[in-house]
Amino acid sequence: MTAPPNGSSHDLAHPQEQDLDLTQVLFALSDPGRLEIVRQLRDGPVEMAQCNLADPTVAKSTKSHLFKVLREAGVILNLPKGRGRLLSLRREELDRRFPGLLDAVLDAS
């Protein structure tokens, strides 16, 4: 899966695979809330509305910011799907760019 072309007003900017930066990816994965989201996406795409955090008191704006950091770092794709959005992990791109990194982070306790 590659980053989508930008053009529609519903498209969000996603970095291309060659532009993925290890520092930005590690930063995105360093936050417990963002890591929780990535773990939910490990087995496949999830509709944004169905992606929940363990702490139900997290504000919607905070949750949106978590998604934005992950998207801008190139960890997830956030694509329009009907009236909602579909989130997916950019596993293939991350594995090509940084072999073993994603599994090492996700498998850590």
Buried (B, 14 or more C-beta within 10 A) or exposed (E): EEBBEEEEEEEBEBBEBEEBEEEBBEBBBEBEBBBBBBEBBEEEBBEBEEBEBEEEEEEEEEBEEBBBBBBBBBBBBBBBEEEEBBBBBBBEBBEEBBEEBBEEBBEEE
